[in-house]
């Protein structure tokens, strides 16, 4: 990892999946705790070396999975911790691999 940042540059896998996985792993290992505010989107874009669209898609997926919450005008905050069973790596991988974040959201509404 680059000095001064907690995120890693992305590889060839779908960018939003890698972003979501990194944030999920930081939540799981306790680096990002409930209530912690994520950096602004423009900072995440720079730190991940990704497009704004990829960052937004990852944040949307994490929000739909209940791991983060978006507080309008304030930013994105960690909503779940690694101890409550909400972070299932296999489930997240499966969902993010084969489904668009909006499909996940629609399924959660049903």
C-alpha positions as CSV (number, residue, x, y, z in Angstrom):
1,X,0.0,0.0,0.0
2,X,1.1,3.5,-0.7
3,X,2.2,5.6,2.3
4,X,-0.5,7.8,3.7
5,X,-3.4,5.7,2.3
6,X,-5.2,2.6,3.5
7,X,-6.4,1.5,0.0
8,X,-4.6,-0.4,-2.7
9,X,-4.6,0.3,-6.4
10,X,-6.9,-2.0,-8.4
11,X,-6.2,-4.9,-10.7
12,X,-8.1,-6.3,-13.8
13,X,-11.1,-7.6,-11.9
14,X,-14.3,-5.5,-12.0
15,X,-13.2,-2.3,-10.2
16,X,-16.3,-1.8,-8.1
17,X,-16.0,-5.4,-6.8
18,X,-12.4,-4.7,-5.7
19,X,-13.3,-1.5,-4.0
20,X,-16.2,-3.1,-2.2
21,X,-14.0,-6.0,-1.1
22,X,-11.2,-3.7,0.2
23,X,-13.7,-1.6,2.2
24,X,-15.4,-4.8,3.5
25,X,-12.0,-6.2,4.6
26,X,-11.1,-3.0,6.4
27,X,-14.4,-3.2,8.2
28,X,-13.9,-6.9,9.1
29,X,-10.4,-6.4,10.5
30,X,-11.5,-3.4,12.5
31,X,-9.6,-0.7,10.6
32,X,-12.9,0.9,9.7
33,X,-15.3,0.9,12.7
34,X,-19.0,1.6,13.0
35,X,-19.6,5.3,12.7
36,X,-16.3,5.9,10.8
37,X,-16.7,8.3,7.9
38,X,-15.2,7.1,4.6
39,X,-13.1,9.6,2.7
40,X,-15.0,11.8,0.1
41,X,-15.6,10.2,-3.3
42,X,-13.0,12.3,-5.0
43,X,-10.4,11.1,-2.5
44,X,-11.5,7.4,-3.0
45,X,-11.2,7.9,-6.8
46,X,-7.6,9.0,-6.3
47,X,-6.6,6.5,-3.7
48,X,-8.1,3.5,-5.7
49,X,-7.0,4.8,-9.1
50,X,-10.5,4.2,-10.3
51,X,-13.3,6.1,-12.0
52,X,-15.9,8.0,-10.0
53,X,-18.5,5.6,-11.5
54,X,-16.7,2.6,-10.1
55,X,-16.4,4.1,-6.6
56,X,-20.1,5.1,-6.6
57,X,-21.1,1.6,-7.8
58,X,-19.0,0.0,-5.0
59,X,-20.5,2.4,-2.4
60,X,-24.0,1.6,-3.7
61,X,-23.4,-2.1,-3.4
62,X,-22.1,-1.8,0.2
63,X,-25.0,0.4,1.1
64,X,-27.5,-2.1,-0.3
65,X,-25.8,-4.9,1.6
66,X,-26.2,-2.8,4.8
67,X,-22.5,-2.3,5.4
68,X,-22.4,1.5,5.0
69,X,-24.9,4.2,5.0
70,X,-25.1,7.4,3.0
71,X,-26.0,10.5,5.0
72,X,-27.1,13.1,2.4
73,X,-24.7,16.0,2.5
74,X,-22.5,14.4,5.2
75,X,-20.9,11.5,3.4
76,X,-20.7,7.7,3.7
77,X,-20.4,6.0,7.1
78,X,-19.7,2.5,8.3
79,X,-22.9,1.0,9.5
80,X,-21.9,-2.6,10.4
81,X,-19.0,-4.2,12.1
82,X,-17.3,-7.6,11.5
83,X,-18.8,-9.2,14.6
84,X,-22.5,-9.1,13.7
85,X,-22.5,-11.6,10.9
86,X,-23.4,-9.0,8.3
87,X,-20.1,-9.4,6.5
88,X,-20.1,-12.7,4.8
89,X,-17.2,-12.8,2.3
90,X,-18.6,-15.6,0.2
91,X,-22.0,-14.0,0.0
92,X,-20.5,-10.6,-0.9
93,X,-18.3,-12.2,-3.6
94,X,-21.1,-14.1,-5.1
95,X,-23.5,-11.1,-5.1
96,X,-20.9,-8.7,-6.5
97,X,-19.6,-11.2,-9.1
98,X,-22.8,-12.0,-10.8
99,X,-25.1,-9.1,-10.1
100,X,-25.4,-5.4,-10.6
101,X,-25.7,-3.5,-7.3
102,X,-29.1,-2.4,-8.3
103,X,-30.3,-6.0,-8.8
104,X,-29.1,-6.7,-5.2
105,X,-31.1,-3.7,-4.0
106,X,-34.2,-4.8,-5.8
107,X,-33.9,-8.3,-4.3
108,X,-33.6,-6.9,-0.8
109,X,-36.8,-4.9,-1.3
110,X,-38.8,-8.0,-2.1
